[in-house]
Amino acid sequence: MIATQDHVVTIRYVLTVGGEVIDQGELPYLHGYGNIIPGLEEALEGKQVGDSLQVSVPPEKGYGLEDPEGVRVVPRDQFPPDAPLEPGAQLYAQDMDGQVLPFWIMEVDGDEVTIDFNHPLAGETLNFDVTISGIRAATSEELEHGHVHGPEGHVH
């Protein structure tokens, strides 16, 4: 089997940015459904179990370029009283269309909270050392839902 649309591909990876290890692990994903960043998915297309590769993903095919307009200062009283307002915390907002948007707390200064809608890795070139450790056909339920389900099923 090869990594193509409608297959569950499992990868072992190490992600580095500027020579620093940012993340590593094993990840199953449904190929062709945008479940991983586009640049990595494109590089894995057509590969087989056991293939190892080094992939450098530019920001445009990773988490995007950093948008200065994504940083905002918000009054502290706009957050629920129990919100974890610590730098680095990830929270979620809902836009006017009902779309859920992640954002990160950058700074808390008195009654003002600086938030950033840019992903922390926006603007960064992502370097992956990847090995494909498994490929299987996706189940009909996984195809219907657009993501991988674990051995015990899943919960939405």
C-alpha positions as CSV (number, residue, x, y, z in Angstrom):
1,M,0.0,0.0,0.0
2,I,1.0,3.6,-0.5
3,A,0.0,6.8,1.2
4,T,-2.9,8.0,-1.0
5,Q,-6.4,9.5,-0.5
6,D,-8.6,7.5,1.8
7,H,-5.8,5.6,3.6
8,V,-4.9,5.8,7.2
9,V,-1.2,6.5,7.3
10,T,0.8,6.3,10.6
11,I,4.0,8.2,10.9
12,R,6.8,8.5,13.5
13,Y,8.2,12.0,13.4
14,V,10.5,14.5,15.0
15,L,9.7,18.2,14.4
16,T,12.4,20.8,14.7
17,V,12.3,24.5,14.3
18,G,15.7,26.3,14.2
19,G,17.4,23.2,15.3
20,E,15.2,22.8,18.5
21,V,13.0,19.8,18.9
22,I,9.4,21.1,19.2
23,D,7.5,17.8,19.0
24,Q,7.9,14.1,18.4
25,G,5.8,11.0,18.4
26,E,3.6,8.7,16.4
27,L,0.6,9.9,14.6
28,P,-2.1,8.2,12.5
29,Y,-4.0,10.5,10.1
30,L,-6.4,10.1,7.3
31,H,-4.5,11.0,4.1
32,G,-6.1,13.5,1.8
33,Y,-8.4,15.1,4.4
34,G,-6.3,18.0,5.6
35,N,-5.7,16.4,9.0
36,I,-2.0,17.4,9.0
37,I,-0.3,20.4,7.5
38,P,-0.4,20.6,3.7
39,G,3.3,20.6,3.1
40,L,3.9,17.4,5.1
41,E,0.9,15.6,3.6
42,E,2.1,16.5,0.1
43,A,5.6,15.1,0.8
44,L,4.1,11.8,2.1
45,E,1.9,11.3,-1.0
46,G,2.9,8.0,-2.7
47,K,5.3,6.9,0.0
48,Q,5.3,3.3,1.5
49,V,5.7,1.7,4.9
50,G,9.3,1.9,5.9
51,D,10.1,5.0,3.9
52,S,12.0,7.7,5.8
53,L,12.4,11.3,4.7
54,Q,13.3,14.7,5.8
55,V,10.8,17.4,4.9
56,S,11.3,21.1,5.2
57,V,7.9,22.9,5.2
58,P,7.8,26.6,4.5
59,P,5.3,28.7,6.5
60,E,2.9,29.0,3.6
61,K,2.4,25.2,3.6
62,G,2.6,24.9,7.4
63,Y,0.8,27.2,9.9
64,G,0.9,30.2,7.6
65,L,2.7,33.5,7.8
66,E,2.4,35.6,10.9
67,D,-0.4,38.2,10.6
68,P,0.2,41.3,12.8
69,E,-3.5,41.9,12.9
70,G,-4.0,38.6,14.7
71,V,-2.6,40.1,17.9
72,R,-5.1,42.0,20.0
73,V,-5.5,43.6,23.4
74,V,-8.8,42.6,25.1
75,P,-10.3,43.8,28.4
76,R,-9.9,41.1,31.1
77,D,-13.6,41.3,31.8
78,Q,-14.3,39.8,28.3
79,F,-13.2,36.4,29.6
80,P,-15.1,34.0,31.9
81,P,-13.9,34.4,35.5
82,D,-12.4,30.9,35.5
83,A,-10.5,31.2,32.2
84,P,-6.9,30.2,32.5
85,L,-5.3,33.6,31.7
86,E,-1.7,32.5,31.7
87,P,0.8,33.2,28.9
88,G,0.9,30.3,26.5
89,A,-2.7,29.1,27.4
90,Q,-4.8,28.2,24.4
91,L,-8.4,29.3,24.4
92,Y,-11.2,29.5,21.8
93,A,-13.4,32.2,20.4
94,Q,-16.4,32.1,18.1
95,D,-16.6,34.5,15.2
96,M,-19.8,36.0,13.8
97,D,-20.3,33.0,11.5
98,G,-20.1,30.6,14.4
99,Q,-16.6,29.3,13.4
100,V,-14.5,28.4,16.4
101,L,-11.1,30.1,16.3
102,P,-8.2,29.1,18.6
103,F,-6.1,31.8,20.2
104,W,-3.2,32.0,22.6
105,I,-2.7,34.2,25.7
106,M,0.5,36.2,25.2
107,E,0.4,38.6,28.2
108,V,-1.8,39.6,31.1
109,D,-1.2,43.2,32.3
110,G,-3.7,44.4,34.9
111,D,-7.1,44.7,33.2
112,E,-5.7,44.0,29.7
113,V,-5.0,40.6,28.1
114,T,-2.9,40.4,24.9
115,I,-4.1,37.5,22.7
116,D,-2.8,36.1,19.4
117,F,-4.9,34.3,16.8
118,N,-1.7,33.3,15.0
119,H,-0.6,29.7,15.6
120,P,2.6,29.7,17.7
121,L,4.5,28.2,14.8
122,A,3.1,30.7,12.2
123,G,6.0,32.2,10.2
124,E,8.3,29.2,11.0
125,T,9.9,26.7,8.6
126,L,9.1,23.3,10.0
127,N,11.6,20.5,9.6
128,F,10.4,16.9,9.9
129,D,12.2,13.7,10.1
130,V,9.5,11.2,9.3
131,T,9.2,7.4,8.9
132,I,6.0,5.8,7.7
133,S,5.2,3.0,10.1
134,G,1.9,1.9,8.8
135,I,-0.7,2.2,6.1
136,R,-4.2,0.7,5.9
137,A,-7.4,1.4,4.1
138,A,-9.7,3.7,6.0
139,T,-13.0,2.3,7.3
140,S,-16.2,3.7,5.8
141,E,-17.0,5.4,9.1
142,E,-13.5,7.1,9.1
143,L,-14.2,8.3,5.5
144,E,-17.6,9.6,6.5
145,H,-16.2,11.5,9.5
146,G,-13.0,12.6,7.7
147,H,-10.6,11.5,10.5
148,V,-9.0,8.4,12.0
149,H,-10.8,6.4,14.7
150,G,-8.9,4.5,17.4
151,P,-9.3,0.9,18.2
152,E,-12.0,1.7,20.8
153,G,-13.9,3.9,18.4
154,H,-14.1,7.6,19.0
155,V,-16.1,10.4,20.7
156,H,-17.0,13.6,19.0
